[in-house]
Amino acid sequence: MKIGLNLWVWESPFRTDRHLGLIEKAKSMGAEAVEFALEEGGLVEGTILRRALESLDLGCSAIGMFGTERDLSSPDAATREKGLEYARRCFDICAEAGIAVFSAACVGAGGSEWLSNDERLTRYKYAAECLQKVGEIAAMVHVPFCVEVLNRYEDSILNTSAQGCELMKMTAHPYVGFHLDTFHMSLEEDSFGNAIRLAGKHLFHLHASESQRGAPGTGIVPWREVAEALRDINYQGFATIESFNPQGRLAPMARAWHPYAQSQDQLAREGLAFLRRTLRP
């Protein structure tokens, strides 16, 4: 397992012509992997990023920004196709940069309508058909893809590890898994440990985020329970802190209305140190 840091803690969007110094900064604070979002086209130069990552011996994950306009579970075929086209572009960058895993909230993200169970399963069917195509692209470039599970305030149809497993059963592609985030889990799961164990082999990525988006260890996430469950499933992926700069561009989207630490640097440094102490076997 590698302990990582999403660069949203400082800046958004990530640009290779401006922000390569943040990768070095994350490394100096103890990060073993970094994460950024593919928010806008043309901002990330894959070959430049690969050289920077290799020079620092850092792993890297990428986040896709699908939203309702690219929802792979949308009843609208044109919307699903937009999502697939966006995924293809993202995979090109991931392959060029040497990204280890590509994750996205691409199933129901931003949805606010109530759906019956049959309607939800129909949406999963649309998603599974798209995810099978995404899996084929992922296999060609050897970059696994995972669907992020969000809380009820951010997604109307995919909120729990059990639902993630349900979607994975319908998708049935070895290059497609799902992504849990302990922030979202604190709102939706009855047991962190059981949710992680249920995910099992389908857990491709983990956001090790605190319950209030502060530094891990400052909130109410039961980290020892999380650590035990990760060991039980022999999780070998990234455990990445995701938080947001209240002064940054994404603050309104993330509802980041106040600081989570005395400084963003403190949040990153102390959070990384806590996860290294707590999540290691």
C-alpha positions in Angstrom: 0.0 0.0 0.0 1.2 3.5 -0.8 0.2 6.6 1.2 -0.9 9.4 -1.2 -2.1 13.0 -1.3 -4.6 14.6 -3.7 -3.1 17.9 -4.9 -6.5 19.5 -4.5 -5.3 20.2 -0.9 -3.4 23.1 -2.5 -4.5 23.9 -6.1 -7.1 23.3 -8.8 -6.9 22.6 -11.6 -3.5 20.8 -11.7 -1.3 22.0 -14.6 2.1 20.6 -15.5 3.2 24.1 -16.6 2.6 25.5 -13.2 2.3 22.9 -10.5 5.1 20.4 -10.8 6.6 21.9 -7.6 3.6 20.6 -5.7 4.6 17.0 -6.6 8.0 17.6 -5.1 6.4 19.3 -2.1 4.1 16.3 -1.5 7.1 14.0 -1.6 9.0 16.1 0.9 6.1 15.8 3.3 6.1 12.0 3.1 3.7 11.2 0.2 4.5 8.0 -1.7 1.9 8.8 -4.4 0.1 11.9 -5.6 -3.3 12.4 -7.2 -4.7 15.0 -9.5 -7.9 15.6 -11.4 -8.2 15.8 -15.2 -10.5 18.8 -14.9 -9.8 20.6 -18.2 -8.3 19.6 -21.6 -4.7 20.5 -22.4 -3.5 21.3 -18.9 -1.6 18.0 -18.2 1.4 17.1 -20.4 1.8 13.4 -19.9 5.5 13.0 -20.8 6.5 15.9 -18.6 4.5 14.5 -15.7 6.0 11.0 -16.2 9.5 12.4 -15.9 8.7 14.3 -12.8 7.1 11.3 -11.1 9.9 8.9 -12.1 12.6 11.4 -10.8 10.9 11.4 -7.4 9.9 7.7 -7.4 6.3 8.6 -6.8 3.1 6.7 -7.7 0.2 8.5 -9.2 -3.5 8.2 -9.5 -5.9 10.4 -11.6 -9.5 11.5 -11.0 -12.0 12.0 -13.8 -14.6 14.7 -13.7 -17.8 13.2 -15.3 -20.7 14.9 -13.6 -24.3 14.7 -14.9 -23.2 15.7 -18.4 -21.0 12.6 -18.8 -22.9 10.2 -16.5 -22.3 6.6 -17.7 -25.6 5.6 -16.2 -27.7 8.3 -17.9 -30.8 7.1 -19.7 -29.7 9.5 -22.5 -27.4 7.7 -24.9 -25.7 10.9 -26.0 -24.8 11.7 -22.4 -23.3 8.2 -22.0 -21.3 8.6 -25.2 -19.9 11.9 -24.0 -18.7 10.1 -20.9 -17.1 7.4 -23.0 -15.3 9.9 -25.2 -14.1 11.8 -22.2 -12.8 8.5 -20.7 -10.9 7.7 -23.9 -9.1 11.1 -23.7 -8.3 10.6 -20.1 -6.8 7.2 -20.7 -4.5 8.6 -23.3 -3.1 11.0 -20.7 -3.0 8.3 -18.0 -1.0 6.0 -20.3 1.4 8.7 -21.4 2.0 9.8 -17.8 2.3 6.3 -16.3 -0.7 6.7 -14.0 -1.4 3.6 -11.9 -5.1 3.9 -11.5 -7.9 6.1 -13.0 -11.0 6.7 -10.8 -14.2 8.7 -11.3 -17.6 9.4 -9.9 -19.3 8.5 -13.1 -22.4 6.6 -12.1 -25.2 8.9 -10.8 -22.9 11.7 -9.5 -24.9 14.9 -9.1 -28.2 13.1 -9.3 -31.0 14.2 -7.0 -34.1 12.3 -8.1 -35.7 9.5 -6.2 -35.6 6.2 -8.1 -37.3 2.9 -7.4 -35.1 -0.2 -7.1 -36.0 -1.3 -10.6 -35.1 2.2 -12.0 -31.8 2.1 -10.1 -31.0 -1.3 -11.6 -31.8 0.0 -15.1 -29.4 2.8 -14.5 -26.8 0.2 -13.4 -27.4 -1.7 -16.6 -26.6 1.3 -18.7 -23.5 1.9 -16.5 -22.4 -1.7 -16.8 -22.6 -1.6 -20.6 -20.4 1.5 -20.6 -18.0 0.2 -18.0 -17.4 -2.9 -20.1 -16.3 -0.6 -22.9 -14.2 1.4 -20.5 -12.7 -1.8 -19.2 -11.5 -2.7 -22.7 -9.8 0.6 -23.1 -8.3 0.3 -19.6 -6.9 -3.2 -20.5 -5.3 -1.9 -23.7 -3.3 0.8 -21.8 -2.9 -1.3 -18.6 -4.5 1.4 -16.4 -7.3 0.0 -14.1 -10.5 2.0 -13.8 -12.6 2.4 -10.7 -16.0 3.9 -10.0 -16.2 6.1 -6.9 -19.0 5.5 -4.5 -20.4 8.8 -3.1 -22.7 9.8 -0.3 -26.4 10.5 -0.6 -25.9 14.3 -1.0 -23.7 13.8 -4.1 -25.2 10.7 -5.8 -28.7 9.3 -5.8 -28.0 5.7 -6.9 -24.5 4.6 -5.8 -23.8 5.1 -2.1 -22.6 1.9 -0.4 -20.0 -0.8 -0.8 -22.8 -3.3 -1.3 -24.2 -1.3 -4.2 -20.7 -1.1 -5.7 -20.4 -4.9 -5.5 -23.8 -5.1 -7.2 -22.6 -2.9 -10.1 -19.4 -4.9 -10.4 -21.3 -8.1 -10.7 -23.2 -6.7 -13.6 -20.0 -5.2 -15.2 -17.8 -8.3 -14.7 -14.6 -6.8 -16.2 -11.2 -7.5 -14.6 -10.0 -3.9 -15.3 -13.0 -2.3 -13.6 -13.4 -2.0 -9.9 -14.7 0.6 -7.5 -13.3 3.2 -5.1 -14.3 3.8 -1.5 -13.8 7.1 0.4 -13.9 7.1 4.2 -15.5 10.6 4.2 -18.5 9.2 2.2 -18.4 6.0 4.1 -18.9 7.9 7.4 -22.3 9.0 6.1 -23.4 5.7 4.5 -21.9 2.6 6.0 -22.9 0.8 9.2 -19.4 -0.7 9.5 -16.2 0.6 7.8 -14.6 -2.8 8.3 -17.4 -4.8 6.8 -17.8 -2.4 3.9 -14.1 -2.8 3.0 -14.1 -6.6 3.4 -17.3 -6.8 1.2 -15.5 -4.8 -1.5 -12.6 -7.2 -1.4 -10.9 -7.7 -4.7 -13.2 -5.0 -6.3 -11.6 -2.3 -4.2 -9.1 -0.7 -6.6 -8.6 2.7 -4.8 -9.2 4.3 -1.4 -9.5 7.9 -0.4 -8.3 7.9 3.2 -10.2 11.1 4.1 -11.3 12.3 7.5 -15.0 12.6 8.5 -14.8 16.4 8.3 -12.1 16.6 5.5 -9.4 17.6 7.9 -6.1 15.7 8.4 -6.8 12.0 9.0 -6.7 11.3 12.7 -8.6 14.5 13.7 -12.1 13.3 13.2 -14.3 10.3 13.9 -13.2 7.8 11.2 -12.3 4.5 13.0 -8.8 4.2 11.5 -7.7 1.0 13.2 -10.8 -0.7 12.0 -10.0 0.6 8.5 -6.4 -0.7 8.8 -7.5 -4.1 9.9 -10.0 -4.5 7.1 -7.4 -3.4 4.5 -5.0 -6.0 5.8 -7.7 -8.7 5.7 -8.3 -8.1 2.0 -4.5 -7.7 1.3 -5.1 -4.2 -0.2 -2.1 -3.2 -2.3 -3.4 0.1 -3.8 -3.1 3.7 -2.8 -4.6 5.2 0.4 -4.9 8.9 -0.6 -5.9 11.9 1.4 -8.6 13.9 -0.4 -9.2 17.4 1.0 -9.8 20.9 -0.4 -8.4 24.3 -0.1 -11.1 26.6 1.3 -9.5 29.4 -0.7 -9.4 27.4 -3.9 -11.5 27.2 -7.0 -13.2 24.0 -6.0 -14.2 25.2 -2.5 -17.9 25.8 -3.4 -18.3 22.5 -5.1 -16.7 20.7 -2.1 -18.7 22.9 0.4 -15.4 23.8 1.9 -16.6 26.8 3.8 -13.9 27.0 6.5 -10.3 25.8 7.1 -9.7 22.2 8.2 -6.3 23.0 9.7 -4.1 25.9 10.6 -2.6 25.6 7.0 -3.0 23.3 4.1 0.7 22.3 4.6 -0.1 21.2 8.1 -3.1 19.2 7.0 -0.9 17.4 4.4 2.1 16.8 6.6 0.2 15.6 9.7 -2.3 13.6 7.7 0.4 11.7 5.8 2.3 11.0 8.9 -0.8 9.7 10.6 -1.7 7.3 7.8 1.8 6.0 7.6 1.7 5.1 11.3 -1.9 3.8 11.3 -2.4 1.9 8.0 0.9 0.1 7.7 0.8 -3.7 8.3 
